[in-house]
Amino acid sequence: MKVFVDGARCQGHTLCAMIAPDMFELDEMDGHSTPVAQDVPTEQEAKVREAVRSCPEQAISIEE
């Protein structure tokens, strides 16, 4: 599974990093998120799926 963050949609709510801190890093200036790595380790898949569902801007997507 791969994870992507649409930087144009991300508004820096930081929910993804709270849910899956090992998979998302936040910009220090505006809180916008980027994936730590596109490839999601198996043990992180459930957390990344929860982050996708929780993003208020629907800025996170996954590719199976």
CHARMM-style PDB file with segment names, atoms N, HN, CA, C and O in Angstrom:
ATOM      1  N   MET     1       0.843  -1.167   0.000  1.00  0.00      PROA
ATOM      2  CA  MET     1       0.000   0.000   0.000  1.00  0.00      PROA
ATOM      3  C   MET     1       0.897   1.241   0.000  1.00  0.00      PROA
ATOM      4  O   MET     1       1.955   1.260   0.629  1.00  0.00      PROA
ATOM      5  N   LYS     2       0.456   2.268  -0.713  1.00  0.00      PROA
ATOM      6  HN  LYS     2      -0.404   2.253  -1.224  1.00  0.00      PROA
ATOM      7  CA  LYS     2       1.175   3.544  -0.763  1.00  0.00      PROA
ATOM      8  C   LYS     2       0.243   4.642  -0.253  1.00  0.00      PROA
ATOM      9  O   LYS     2      -0.974   4.570  -0.428  1.00  0.00      PROA
ATOM     10  N   VAL     3       0.828   5.652   0.378  1.00  0.00      PROA
ATOM     11  HN  VAL     3       1.816   5.711   0.521  1.00  0.00      PROA
ATOM     12  CA  VAL     3       0.038   6.768   0.901  1.00  0.00      PROA
ATOM     13  C   VAL     3       0.515   8.070   0.279  1.00  0.00      PROA
ATOM     14  O   VAL     3       1.707   8.258   0.037  1.00  0.00      PROA
ATOM     15  N   PHE     4      -0.428   8.961   0.026  1.00  0.00      PROA
ATOM     16  HN  PHE     4      -1.397   8.808   0.223  1.00  0.00      PROA
ATOM     17  CA  PHE     4      -0.143  10.247  -0.597  1.00  0.00      PROA
ATOM     18  C   PHE     4      -0.903  11.346   0.143  1.00  0.00      PROA
ATOM     19  O   PHE     4      -2.002  11.110   0.644  1.00  0.00      PROA
ATOM     20  N   VAL     5      -0.329  12.536   0.213  1.00  0.00      PROA
ATOM     21  HN  VAL     5       0.564  12.728  -0.194  1.00  0.00      PROA
ATOM     22  CA  VAL     5      -1.003  13.701   0.776  1.00  0.00      PROA
ATOM     23  C   VAL     5      -1.038  14.781  -0.300  1.00  0.00      PROA
ATOM     24  O   VAL     5      -0.005  15.153  -0.857  1.00  0.00      PROA
ATOM     25  N   ASP     6      -2.229  15.274  -0.582  1.00  0.00      PROA
ATOM     26  HN  ASP     6      -3.068  14.972  -0.129  1.00  0.00      PROA
ATOM     27  CA  ASP     6      -2.405  16.359  -1.537  1.00  0.00      PROA
ATOM     28  C   ASP     6      -2.113  17.670  -0.810  1.00  0.00      PROA
ATOM     29  O   ASP     6      -2.926  18.146  -0.019  1.00  0.00      PROA
ATOM     30  N   GLY     7      -0.951  18.242  -1.084  1.00  0.00      PROA
ATOM     31  HN  GLY     7      -0.290  17.855  -1.727  1.00  0.00      PROA
ATOM     32  CA  GLY     7      -0.527  19.456  -0.405  1.00  0.00      PROA
ATOM     33  C   GLY     7      -1.448  20.641  -0.637  1.00  0.00      PROA
ATOM     34  O   GLY     7      -1.503  21.548   0.192  1.00  0.00      PROA
ATOM     35  N   ALA     8      -2.169  20.651  -1.743  1.00  0.00      PROA
ATOM     36  HN  ALA     8      -2.125  19.913  -2.417  1.00  0.00      PROA
ATOM     37  CA  ALA     8      -3.098  21.740  -2.026  1.00  0.00      PROA
ATOM     38  C   ALA     8      -4.358  21.642  -1.171  1.00  0.00      PROA
ATOM     39  O   ALA     8      -5.009  22.653  -0.904  1.00  0.00      PROA
ATOM     40  N   ARG     9      -4.704  20.431  -0.742  1.00  0.00      PROA
ATOM     41  HN  ARG     9      -4.176  19.610  -0.958  1.00  0.00      PROA
ATOM     42  CA  ARG     9      -5.905  20.234   0.072  1.00  0.00      PROA
ATOM     43  C   ARG     9      -5.623  20.261   1.574  1.00  0.00      PROA
ATOM     44  O   ARG     9      -6.482  20.645   2.368  1.00  0.00      PROA
ATOM     45  N   CYS    10      -4.411  19.851   1.955  1.00  0.00      PROA
ATOM     46  HN  CYS    10      -3.713  19.539   1.310  1.00  0.00      PROA
ATOM     47  CA  CYS    10      -4.067  19.772   3.376  1.00  0.00      PROA
ATOM     48  C   CYS    10      -4.139  21.160   4.007  1.00  0.00      PROA
ATOM     49  O   CYS    10      -3.578  22.119   3.478  1.00  0.00      PROA
ATOM     50  N   GLN    11      -4.829  21.259   5.135  1.00  0.00      PROA
ATOM     51  HN  GLN    11      -5.285  20.480   5.565  1.00  0.00      PROA
ATOM     52  CA  GLN    11      -4.965  22.532   5.837  1.00  0.00      PROA
ATOM     53  C   GLN    11      -4.253  22.530   7.186  1.00  0.00      PROA
ATOM     54  O   GLN    11      -4.386  23.482   7.955  1.00  0.00      PROA
ATOM     55  N   GLY    12      -3.499  21.471   7.480  1.00  0.00      PROA
ATOM     56  HN  GLY    12      -3.392  20.698   6.855  1.00  0.00      PROA
ATOM     57  CA  GLY    12      -2.705  21.443   8.694  1.00  0.00      PROA
ATOM     58  C   GLY    12      -3.486  21.139   9.961  1.00  0.00      PROA
ATOM     59  O   GLY    12      -3.147  21.643  11.031  1.00  0.00      PROA
ATOM     60  N   HSD    13      -4.525  20.324   9.857  1.00  0.00      PROA
ATOM     61  HN  HSD    13      -4.801  19.915   8.988  1.00  0.00      PROA
ATOM     62  CA  HSD    13      -5.301  19.954  11.047  1.00  0.00      PROA
ATOM     63  C   HSD    13      -4.517  19.030  11.981  1.00  0.00      PROA
ATOM     64  O   HSD    13      -4.832  18.948  13.168  1.00  0.00      PROA
ATOM     65  N   THR    14      -3.518  18.344  11.470  1.00  0.00      PROA
ATOM     66  HN  THR    14      -3.262  18.411  10.506  1.00  0.00      PROA
ATOM     67  CA  THR    14      -2.580  17.467  12.201  1.00  0.00      PROA
ATOM     68  C   THR    14      -3.181  16.160  12.704  1.00  0.00      PROA
ATOM     69  O   THR    14      -2.508  15.430  13.431  1.00  0.00      PROA
ATOM     70  N   LEU    15      -4.413  15.839  12.347  1.00  0.00      PROA
ATOM     71  HN  LEU    15      -4.960  16.432  11.756  1.00  0.00      PROA
ATOM     72  CA  LEU    15      -5.037  14.594  12.817  1.00  0.00      PROA
ATOM     73  C   LEU    15      -4.274  13.374  12.341  1.00  0.00      PROA
ATOM     74  O   LEU    15      -4.139  12.401  13.082  1.00  0.00      PROA
ATOM     75  N   CYS    16      -3.772  13.412  11.118  1.00  0.00      PROA
ATOM     76  HN  CYS    16      -3.881  14.203  10.516  1.00  0.00      PROA
ATOM     77  CA  CYS    16      -3.054  12.260  10.575  1.00  0.00      PROA
ATOM     78  C   CYS    16      -1.826  11.932  11.416  1.00  0.00      PROA
ATOM     79  O   CYS    16      -1.552  10.768  11.706  1.00  0.00      PROA
ATOM     80  N   ALA    17      -1.093  12.967  11.801  1.00  0.00      PROA
ATOM     81  HN  ALA    17      -1.316  13.913  11.566  1.00  0.00      PROA
ATOM     82  CA  ALA    17       0.113  12.753  12.594  1.00  0.00      PROA
ATOM     83  C   ALA    17      -0.221  12.293  14.007  1.00  0.00      PROA
ATOM     84  O   ALA    17       0.572  11.583  14.626  1.00  0.00      PROA
ATOM     85  N   MET    18      -1.372  12.682  14.522  1.00  0.00      PROA
ATOM     86  HN  MET    18      -2.016  13.258  14.020  1.00  0.00      PROA
ATOM     87  CA  MET    18      -1.793  12.200  15.844  1.00  0.00      PROA
ATOM     88  C   MET    18      -2.187  10.723  15.779  1.00  0.00      PROA
ATOM     89  O   MET    18      -1.937   9.965  16.716  1.00  0.00      PROA
ATOM     90  N   ILE    19      -2.804  10.324  14.670  1.00  0.00      PROA
ATOM     91  HN  ILE    19      -3.008  10.940  13.909  1.00  0.00      PROA
ATOM     92  CA  ILE    19      -3.274   8.951  14.504  1.00  0.00      PROA
ATOM     93  C   ILE    19      -2.129   8.022  14.117  1.00  0.00      PROA
ATOM     94  O   ILE    19      -2.008   6.925  14.661  1.00  0.00      PROA
ATOM     95  N   ALA    20      -1.297   8.453  13.189  1.00  0.00      PROA
ATOM     96  HN  ALA    20      -1.396   9.344  12.746  1.00  0.00      PROA
ATOM     97  CA  ALA    20      -0.201   7.619  12.672  1.00  0.00      PROA
ATOM     98  C   ALA    20       1.106   8.418  12.685  1.00  0.00      PROA
ATOM     99  O   ALA    20       1.612   8.783  11.624  1.00  0.00      PROA
ATOM    100  N   PRO    21       1.654   8.692  13.868  1.00  0.00      PROA
ATOM    101  CA  PRO    21       2.833   9.551  13.963  1.00  0.00      PROA
ATOM    102  C   PRO    21       4.075   9.010  13.253  1.00  0.00      PROA
ATOM    103  O   PRO    21       4.962   9.782  12.888  1.00  0.00      PROA
ATOM    104  N   ASP    22       4.145   7.695  13.054  1.00  0.00      PROA
ATOM    105  HN  ASP    22       3.424   7.068  13.351  1.00  0.00      PROA
ATOM    106  CA  ASP    22       5.300   7.131  12.353  1.00  0.00      PROA
ATOM    107  C   ASP    22       5.197   7.273  10.838  1.00  0.00      PROA
ATOM    108  O   ASP    22       6.171   7.037  10.124  1.00  0.00      PROA
ATOM    109  N   MET    23       4.019   7.658  10.347  1.00  0.00      PROA
ATOM    110  HN  MET    23       3.228   7.850  10.927  1.00  0.00      PROA
ATOM    111  CA  MET    23       3.815   7.718   8.902  1.00  0.00      PROA
ATOM    112  C   MET    23       3.667   9.132   8.339  1.00  0.00      PROA
ATOM    113  O   MET    23       3.788   9.329   7.130  1.00  0.00      PROA
ATOM    114  N   PHE    24       3.405  10.116   9.201  1.00  0.00      PROA
ATOM    115  HN  PHE    24       3.306   9.956  10.183  1.00  0.00      PROA
ATOM    116  CA  PHE    24       3.207  11.484   8.717  1.00  0.00      PROA
ATOM    117  C   PHE    24       4.084  12.441   9.501  1.00  0.00      PROA
ATOM    118  O   PHE    24       4.210  12.341  10.721  1.00  0.00      PROA
ATOM    119  N   GLU    25       4.695  13.382   8.766  1.00  0.00      PROA
ATOM    120  HN  GLU    25       4.593  13.464   7.774  1.00  0.00      PROA
ATOM    121  CA  GLU    25       5.459  14.433   9.420  1.00  0.00      PROA
ATOM    122  C   GLU    25       4.808  15.768   9.085  1.00  0.00      PROA
ATOM    123  O   GLU    25       4.205  15.935   8.025  1.00  0.00      PROA
ATOM    124  N   LEU    26       4.940  16.707  10.004  1.00  0.00      PROA
ATOM    125  HN  LEU    26       5.429  16.571  10.865  1.00  0.00      PROA
ATOM    126  CA  LEU    26       4.283  17.994   9.851  1.00  0.00      PROA
ATOM    127  C   LEU    26       5.310  19.092   9.605  1.00  0.00      PROA
ATOM    128  O   LEU    26       6.387  19.107  10.202  1.00  0.00      PROA
ATOM    129  N   ASP    27       4.954  20.003   8.720  1.00  0.00      PROA
ATOM    130  HN  ASP    27       4.079  19.991   8.235  1.00  0.00      PROA
ATOM    131  CA  ASP    27       5.793  21.160   8.456  1.00  0.00      PROA
ATOM    132  C   ASP    27       5.774  22.047   9.703  1.00  0.00      PROA
ATOM    133  O   ASP    27       4.709  22.314  10.259  1.00  0.00      PROA
ATOM    134  N   GLU    28       6.934  22.495  10.135  1.00  0.00      PROA
ATOM    135  HN  GLU    28       7.799  22.278   9.683  1.00  0.00      PROA
ATOM    136  CA  GLU    28       7.033  23.309  11.347  1.00  0.00      PROA
ATOM    137  C   GLU    28       6.372  24.679  11.198  1.00  0.00      PROA
ATOM    138  O   GLU    28       5.950  25.269  12.193  1.00  0.00      PROA
ATOM    139  N   MET    29       6.276  25.183   9.992  1.00  0.00      PROA
ATOM    140  HN  MET    29       6.619  24.704   9.184  1.00  0.00      PROA
ATOM    141  CA  MET    29       5.713  26.519   9.774  1.00  0.00      PROA
ATOM    142  C   MET    29       4.183  26.531   9.747  1.00  0.00      PROA
ATOM    143  O   MET    29       3.554  27.381  10.378  1.00  0.00      PROA
ATOM    144  N   ASP    30       3.587  25.586   9.014  1.00  0.00      PROA
ATOM    145  HN  ASP    30       4.098  24.896   8.502  1.00  0.00      PROA
ATOM    146  CA  ASP    30       2.135  25.647   8.841  1.00  0.00      PROA
ATOM    147  C   ASP    30       1.401  24.363   9.228  1.00  0.00      PROA
ATOM    148  O   ASP    30       0.176  24.306   9.126  1.00  0.00      PROA
ATOM    149  N   GLY    31       2.123  23.339   9.669  1.00  0.00      PROA
ATOM    150  HN  GLY    31       3.118  23.386   9.752  1.00  0.00      PROA
ATOM    151  CA  GLY    31       1.480  22.102  10.102  1.00  0.00      PROA
ATOM    152  C   GLY    31       1.033  21.195   8.980  1.00  0.00      PROA
ATOM    153  O   GLY    31       0.438  20.149   9.236  1.00  0.00      PROA
ATOM    154  N   HSD    32       1.308  21.572   7.733  1.00  0.00      PROA
ATOM    155  HN  HSD    32       1.792  22.422   7.525  1.00  0.00      PROA
ATOM    156  CA  HSD    32       0.900  20.714   6.619  1.00  0.00      PROA
ATOM    157  C   HSD    32       1.654  19.392   6.682  1.00  0.00      PROA
ATOM    158  O   HSD    32       2.815  19.334   7.086  1.00  0.00      PROA
ATOM    159  N   SER    33       0.972  18.350   6.276  1.00  0.00      PROA
ATOM    160  HN  SER    33       0.028  18.397   5.948  1.00  0.00      PROA
ATOM    161  CA  SER    33       1.478  16.987   6.408  1.00  0.00      PROA
ATOM    162  C   SER    33       2.109  16.477   5.120  1.00  0.00      PROA
ATOM    163  O   SER    33       1.704  16.842   4.016  1.00  0.00      PROA
ATOM    164  N   THR    34       3.101  15.631   5.290  1.00  0.00      PROA
ATOM    165  HN  THR    34       3.430  15.334   6.187  1.00  0.00      PROA
ATOM    166  CA  THR    34       3.665  14.859   4.188  1.00  0.00      PROA
ATOM    167  C   THR    34       3.933  13.456   4.721  1.00  0.00      PROA
ATOM    168  O   THR    34       4.215  13.287   5.907  1.00  0.00      PROA
ATOM    169  N   PRO    35       3.848  12.449   3.854  1.00  0.00      PROA
ATOM    170  CA  PRO    35       4.163  11.095   4.312  1.00  0.00      PROA
ATOM    171  C   PRO    35       5.661  10.965   4.597  1.00  0.00      PROA
ATOM    172  O   PRO    35       6.487  11.536   3.885  1.00  0.00      PROA
ATOM    173  N   VAL    36       5.995  10.227   5.620  1.00  0.00      PROA
ATOM    174  HN  VAL    36       5.323   9.763   6.198  1.00  0.00      PROA
ATOM    175  CA  VAL    36       7.402   9.931   5.918  1.00  0.00      PROA
ATOM    176  C   VAL    36       7.974   9.088   4.789  1.00  0.00      PROA
ATOM    177  O   VAL    36       9.116   9.278   4.372  1.00  0.00      PROA
ATOM    178  N   ALA    37       7.159   8.148   4.298  1.00  0.00      PROA
ATOM    179  HN  ALA    37       6.231   7.994   4.637  1.00  0.00      PROA
ATOM    180  CA  ALA    37       7.515   7.290   3.162  1.00  0.00      PROA
ATOM    181  C   ALA    37       6.223   6.932   2.436  1.00  0.00      PROA
ATOM    182  O   ALA    37       5.175   6.791   3.068  1.00  0.00      PROA
ATOM    183  N   GLN    38       6.289   6.786   1.123  1.00  0.00      PROA
ATOM    184  HN  GLN    38       7.140   6.901   0.610  1.00  0.00      PROA
ATOM    185  CA  GLN    38       5.085   6.410   0.387  1.00  0.00      PROA
ATOM    186  C   GLN    38       4.671   4.976   0.679  1.00  0.00      PROA
ATOM    187  O   GLN    38       3.479   4.688   0.790  1.00  0.00      PROA
ATOM    188  N   ASP    39       5.630   4.082   0.805  1.00  0.00      PROA
ATOM    189  HN  ASP    39       6.598   4.316   0.715  1.00  0.00      PROA
ATOM    190  CA  ASP    39       5.318   2.680   1.065  1.00  0.00      PROA
ATOM    191  C   ASP    39       4.961   2.511   2.537  1.00  0.00      PROA
ATOM    192  O   ASP    39       5.747   2.853   3.420  1.00  0.00      PROA
ATOM    193  N   VAL    40       3.770   1.981   2.790  1.00  0.00      PROA
ATOM    194  HN  VAL    40       3.131   1.703   2.073  1.00  0.00      PROA
ATOM    195  CA  VAL    40       3.275   1.815   4.148  1.00  0.00      PROA
ATOM    196  C   VAL    40       3.595   0.406   4.638  1.00  0.00      PROA
ATOM    197  O   VAL    40       3.178  -0.572   4.016  1.00  0.00      PROA
ATOM    198  N   PRO    41       4.333   0.289   5.750  1.00  0.00      PROA
ATOM    199  CA  PRO    41       4.594  -1.037   6.310  1.00  0.00      PROA
ATOM    200  C   PRO    41       3.274  -1.691   6.750  1.00  0.00      PROA
ATOM    201  O   PRO    41       2.349  -1.005   7.185  1.00  0.00      PROA
ATOM    202  N   THR    42       3.202  -2.985   6.637  1.00  0.00      PROA
ATOM    203  HN  THR    42       3.954  -3.543   6.284  1.00  0.00      PROA
ATOM    204  CA  THR    42       1.981  -3.724   6.969  1.00  0.00      PROA
ATOM    205  C   THR    42       1.448  -3.359   8.342  1.00  0.00      PROA
ATOM    206  O   THR    42       0.239  -3.208   8.520  1.00  0.00      PROA
ATOM    207  N   GLU    43       2.338  -3.217   9.313  1.00  0.00      PROA
ATOM    208  HN  GLU    43       3.320  -3.340   9.168  1.00  0.00      PROA
ATOM    209  CA  GLU    43       1.892  -2.930  10.679  1.00  0.00      PROA
ATOM    210  C   GLU    43       1.328  -1.519  10.850  1.00  0.00      PROA
ATOM    211  O   GLU    43       0.740  -1.217  11.888  1.00  0.00      PROA
ATOM    212  N   GLN    44       1.497  -0.653   9.851  1.00  0.00      PROA
ATOM    213  HN  GLN    44       1.975  -0.899   9.008  1.00  0.00      PROA
ATOM    214  CA  GLN    44       0.983   0.718   9.913  1.00  0.00      PROA
ATOM    215  C   GLN    44      -0.278   0.918   9.066  1.00  0.00      PROA
ATOM    216  O   GLN    44      -0.871   1.996   9.092  1.00  0.00      PROA
ATOM    217  N   GLU    45      -0.690  -0.101   8.321  1.00  0.00      PROA
ATOM    218  HN  GLU    45      -0.208  -0.977   8.300  1.00  0.00      PROA
ATOM    219  CA  GLU    45      -1.809   0.062   7.382  1.00  0.00      PROA
ATOM    220  C   GLU    45      -3.100   0.480   8.062  1.00  0.00      PROA
ATOM    221  O   GLU    45      -3.790   1.365   7.556  1.00  0.00      PROA
ATOM    222  N   ALA    46      -3.446  -0.114   9.177  1.00  0.00      PROA
ATOM    223  HN  ALA    46      -2.885  -0.832   9.588  1.00  0.00      PROA
ATOM    224  CA  ALA    46      -4.705   0.228   9.862  1.00  0.00      PROA
ATOM    225  C   ALA    46      -4.694   1.678  10.319  1.00  0.00      PROA
ATOM    226  O   ALA    46      -5.710   2.364  10.203  1.00  0.00      PROA
ATOM    227  N   LYS    47      -3.579   2.155  10.831  1.00  0.00      PROA
ATOM    228  HN  LYS    47      -2.754   1.598  10.926  1.00  0.00      PROA
ATOM    229  CA  LYS    47      -3.488   3.537  11.281  1.00  0.00      PROA
ATOM    230  C   LYS    47      -3.582   4.508  10.109  1.00  0.00      PROA
ATOM    231  O   LYS    47      -4.222   5.554  10.214  1.00  0.00      PROA
ATOM    232  N   VAL    48      -2.946   4.162   8.999  1.00  0.00      PROA
ATOM    233  HN  VAL    48      -2.426   3.312   8.914  1.00  0.00      PROA
ATOM    234  CA  VAL    48      -3.013   5.034   7.826  1.00  0.00      PROA
ATOM    235  C   VAL    48      -4.438   5.082   7.284  1.00  0.00      PROA
ATOM    236  O   VAL    48      -4.909   6.147   6.884  1.00  0.00      PROA
ATOM    237  N   ARG    49      -5.124   3.953   7.264  1.00  0.00      PROA
ATOM    238  HN  ARG    49      -4.741   3.088   7.589  1.00  0.00      PROA
ATOM    239  CA  ARG    49      -6.534   3.946   6.816  1.00  0.00      PROA
ATOM    240  C   ARG    49      -7.391   4.831   7.722  1.00  0.00      PROA
ATOM    241  O   ARG    49      -8.266   5.551   7.242  1.00  0.00      PROA
ATOM    242  N   GLU    50      -7.139   4.778   9.022  1.00  0.00      PROA
ATOM    243  HN  GLU    50      -6.427   4.193   9.412  1.00  0.00      PROA
ATOM    244  CA  GLU    50      -7.873   5.630   9.957  1.00  0.00      PROA
ATOM    245  C   GLU    50      -7.565   7.102   9.691  1.00  0.00      PROA
ATOM    246  O   GLU    50      -8.458   7.945   9.759  1.00  0.00      PROA
ATOM    247  N   ALA    51      -6.311   7.410   9.391  1.00  0.00      PROA
ATOM    248  HN  ALA    51      -5.585   6.725   9.336  1.00  0.00      PROA
ATOM    249  CA  ALA    51      -5.938   8.796   9.069  1.00  0.00      PROA
ATOM    250  C   ALA    51      -6.653   9.272   7.811  1.00  0.00      PROA
ATOM    251  O   ALA    51      -7.096  10.419   7.749  1.00  0.00      PROA
ATOM    252  N   VAL    52      -6.770   8.407   6.812  1.00  0.00      PROA
ATOM    253  HN  VAL    52      -6.410   7.475   6.863  1.00  0.00      PROA
ATOM    254  CA  VAL    52      -7.501   8.756   5.586  1.00  0.00      PROA
ATOM    255  C   VAL    52      -8.947   9.098   5.924  1.00  0.00      PROA
ATOM    256  O   VAL    52      -9.471  10.110   5.459  1.00  0.00      PROA
ATOM    257  N   ARG    53      -9.588   8.264   6.727  1.00  0.00      PROA
ATOM    258  HN  ARG    53      -9.162   7.442   7.105  1.00  0.00      PROA
ATOM    259  CA  ARG    53     -10.992   8.491   7.108  1.00  0.00      PROA
ATOM    260  C   ARG    53     -11.152   9.745   7.965  1.00  0.00      PROA
ATOM    261  O   ARG    53     -12.197  10.394   7.909  1.00  0.00      PROA
ATOM    262  N   SER    54     -10.153  10.093   8.744  1.00  0.00      PROA
ATOM    263  HN  SER    54      -9.305   9.566   8.789  1.00  0.00      PROA
ATOM    264  CA  SER    54     -10.255  11.198   9.694  1.00  0.00      PROA
ATOM    265  C   SER    54      -9.903  12.559   9.117  1.00  0.00      PROA
ATOM    266  O   SER    54     -10.219  13.581   9.725  1.00  0.00      PROA
ATOM    267  N   CYS    55      -9.264  12.598   7.970  1.00  0.00      PROA
ATOM    268  HN  CYS    55      -9.007  11.767   7.475  1.00  0.00      PROA
ATOM    269  CA  CYS    55      -8.829  13.873   7.399  1.00  0.00      PROA
ATOM    270  C   CYS    55     -10.044  14.714   6.988  1.00  0.00      PROA
ATOM    271  O   CYS    55     -10.788  14.319   6.090  1.00  0.00      PROA
ATOM    272  N   PRO    56     -10.253  15.862   7.630  1.00  0.00      PROA
ATOM    273  CA  PRO    56     -11.416  16.684   7.294  1.00  0.00      PROA
ATOM    274  C   PRO    56     -11.379  17.240   5.873  1.00  0.00      PROA
ATOM    275  O   PRO    56     -12.429  17.539   5.305  1.00  0.00      PROA
ATOM    276  N   GLU    57     -10.211  17.380   5.300  1.00  0.00      PROA
ATOM    277  HN  GLU    57      -9.358  17.137   5.762  1.00  0.00      PROA
ATOM    278  CA  GLU    57     -10.077  17.924   3.947  1.00  0.00      PROA
ATOM    279  C   GLU    57      -9.978  16.844   2.882  1.00  0.00      PROA
ATOM    280  O   GLU    57      -9.884  17.152   1.694  1.00  0.00      PROA
ATOM    281  N   GLN    58      -9.998  15.580   3.295  1.00  0.00      PROA
ATOM    282  HN  GLN    58     -10.075  15.330   4.260  1.00  0.00      PROA
ATOM    283  CA  GLN    58      -9.837  14.444   2.377  1.00  0.00      PROA
ATOM    284  C   GLN    58      -8.579  14.609   1.526  1.00  0.00      PROA
ATOM    285  O   GLN    58      -8.583  14.372   0.318  1.00  0.00      PROA
ATOM    286  N   ALA    59      -7.494  15.026   2.203  1.00  0.00      PROA
ATOM    287  HN  ALA    59      -7.491  15.218   3.185  1.00  0.00      PROA
ATOM    288  CA  ALA    59      -6.228  15.283   1.503  1.00  0.00      PROA
ATOM    289  C   ALA    59      -5.339  14.045   1.412  1.00  0.00      PROA
ATOM    290  O   ALA    59      -4.347  14.046   0.683  1.00  0.00      PROA
ATOM    291  N   ILE    60      -5.690  12.993   2.146  1.00  0.00      PROA
ATOM    292  HN  ILE    60      -6.496  12.993   2.737  1.00  0.00      PROA
ATOM    293  CA  ILE    60      -4.859  11.783   2.166  1.00  0.00      PROA
ATOM    294  C   ILE    60      -5.523  10.710   1.314  1.00  0.00      PROA
ATOM    295  O   ILE    60      -6.728  10.481   1.410  1.00  0.00      PROA
ATOM    296  N   SER    61      -4.723  10.059   0.481  1.00  0.00      PROA
ATOM    297  HN  SER    61      -3.744  10.245   0.402  1.00  0.00      PROA
ATOM    298  CA  SER    61      -5.246   8.950  -0.318  1.00  0.00      PROA
ATOM    299  C   SER    61      -4.265   7.780  -0.242  1.00  0.00      PROA
ATOM    300  O   SER    61      -3.082   7.944   0.054  1.00  0.00      PROA
ATOM    301  N   ILE    62      -4.799   6.611  -0.519  1.00  0.00      PROA
ATOM    302  HN  ILE    62      -5.761   6.478  -0.760  1.00  0.00      PROA
ATOM    303  CA  ILE    62      -3.967   5.405  -0.547  1.00  0.00      PROA
ATOM    304  C   ILE    62      -4.156   4.688  -1.868  1.00  0.00      PROA
ATOM    305  O   ILE    62      -5.189   4.804  -2.529  1.00  0.00      PROA
ATOM    306  N   GLU    63      -3.132   3.951  -2.225  1.00  0.00      PROA
ATOM    307  HN  GLU    63      -2.294   3.858  -1.688  1.00  0.00      PROA
ATOM    308  CA  GLU    63      -3.157   3.129  -3.426  1.00  0.00      PROA
ATOM    309  C   GLU    63      -2.791   1.719  -2.983  1.00  0.00      PROA
ATOM    310  O   GLU    63      -1.738   1.495  -2.386  1.00  0.00      PROA
ATOM    311  N   GLU    64      -3.658   0.792  -3.278  1.00  0.00      PROA
ATOM    312  HN  GLU    64      -4.513   0.974  -3.763  1.00  0.00      PROA
ATOM    313  CA  GLU    64      -3.425  -0.611  -2.869  1.00  0.00      PROA
ATOM    314  C   GLU    64      -2.373  -1.253  -3.734  1.00  0.00      PROA
ATOM    315  OT1 GLU    64      -2.045  -2.424  -3.541  1.00  0.00      PROA
TER     316      GLU     64
END
